[in-house]
Amino acid sequence: MDIKCISGFAAITKHPDESASLYQEILGLPLEHQDDYRFMDKFPGANHFGVWPLKMAAQSCFGQDDWPSHIPEPTATIEFELASADAVGLAVEEMKANDQVFVHETRTEPWGQTVARFISPEGVLIGLSFAPWLHEQDT
């Protein structure tokens, strides 16, 4: 597996307005707003930072509004960027061969990102990702 960078980090919260207030109003980050998700791309030192409502994380991972009770609720997500969509699938197979359990298999999200996710021992939602827009300068 050849991780290229951290493609994104987001705090996951049950209280998105309070969390967004901290990052946007108190820390002064210029977060954009799309539905309940607040974010900024091309964040210096990272590619993406966001405040992701738990409800939206549950929708993305499970297709439902509630996080399943048998899986620990994450308080953050970090995504590791790989070189291609195929590399994500290969990394998943490699990790599954080492008994890693995934929250969901490799799939392409509506916004074009290929991702598979699992929960770390610390309770962080980890994504193995390929976001095409991060590779536009590579072509």
N, C-alpha and C positions, 0 to 999 in steps of 0.2 A: 504494500500500500504506500502510495506516495502522496502525502498530504501537502497541498500547495500553500495554504494559509488558513486562517480563521475567516470563514466567509460571513459569519454573523454571530452576534450575541444578543439575547433579549432577556430581560427580566420577565418572568411569568407571574401574573398577579390575579387575585380575585377582585382587586380594587383598582381597576385601571386608571380612574380619574385621580386618585390619591398618588399612585405611583408616577403617572405622567406629570403631575404637578411638581413632584420632587425633581425629576429630570429636566422638565421644560421650564418651569417657572423659577425654581430655586437654583438649579445648576446652570440654567440658561442655555440648554442645548436646543438648537433649532429643529425640533421634531416636526415632521409633516404628519398629517392626520388623514387616515383612510379608514372609514367606518370607526371601530373602536381601537384600531391599531395605530400606535404612534411610533414613528421611526425616522431615521436618517440614514441615507446611503452614503458611501464613500467617506465614512467617519474616519478622521485621522487615526492611524494606527490599527484600524480594522476596516472592514468593508461595509459593515452594517451594524447598527445598534437599534434596539426596539424595546417597547413595553407591550408585551403580548398578553392579552387577557386569557386566563385559563380556559374560558369557554371557547375561544378561537383555537387554542392549542388542542383542545379535545376534539373540535371539529376537524382540524387538519389531520390529527392522528387516527381518530376513531369514527369520524362522521357523525358525531353526536355532541350535544352541548355540555354534557357532564363528563368529567374525568372518571374513568372506572375506579371503583373503590378498591379493587384488588391490585392496583398499580399505584405506587407512591406518587403523590402529586408533586410535580417538579416546581421549583421556584426560579429556575433559569433554564435557558437553552443555549447551547453553543454548537455551531456547525463547522465542521472541518471540510474544506473545499478540496475536491479531487480534480484530476485533469479532464475527465469526461464522464458522461452518463454511464458508459460501459464500465469505467473504473469504479463507480459507486456499486454496481452490481457485483463486481469481482471482490471488492472489499467486504461486502456483506457475506458473500460465500466464504471468504477467508475467516471472518470473525465467527460465523456460524459453525465452521469446522472446529473452532476453539470454544464451542458451547455458549457463545453469546446469544441471548434471546433478544429479539427485536420487537419493539412496540408495533411497528409496521414495516413491511417489506419495501423494497425499492419501488418508487412510483414517481410520476411527474405531476407536480402540483399545478393548479390552474394558472399560476403566474410563470410557469415554465421551468421551475427548479426541479431537478431530479434529486430525490432524497430518500433515505431510510433512517429510521430513528430507533434509539434504545435508551434505557435509563441507566445511568452510571451508578456505582455503589453509593455515591454521595447524593443521589436523587436529582442529578442534572439530566435534562433531556438532551441527548447527544444526537446530532445529525451528521451523517456522511452525505455530502452534497456535491452537486454540480449545478452552478448557477451560470448559464451561458453568458449573461451580461458581464460577468467578472472576467471573461476570457476574450472579450471583443478585441482587446489590444494584442492578443496572441496571434490573431489571424492575419 
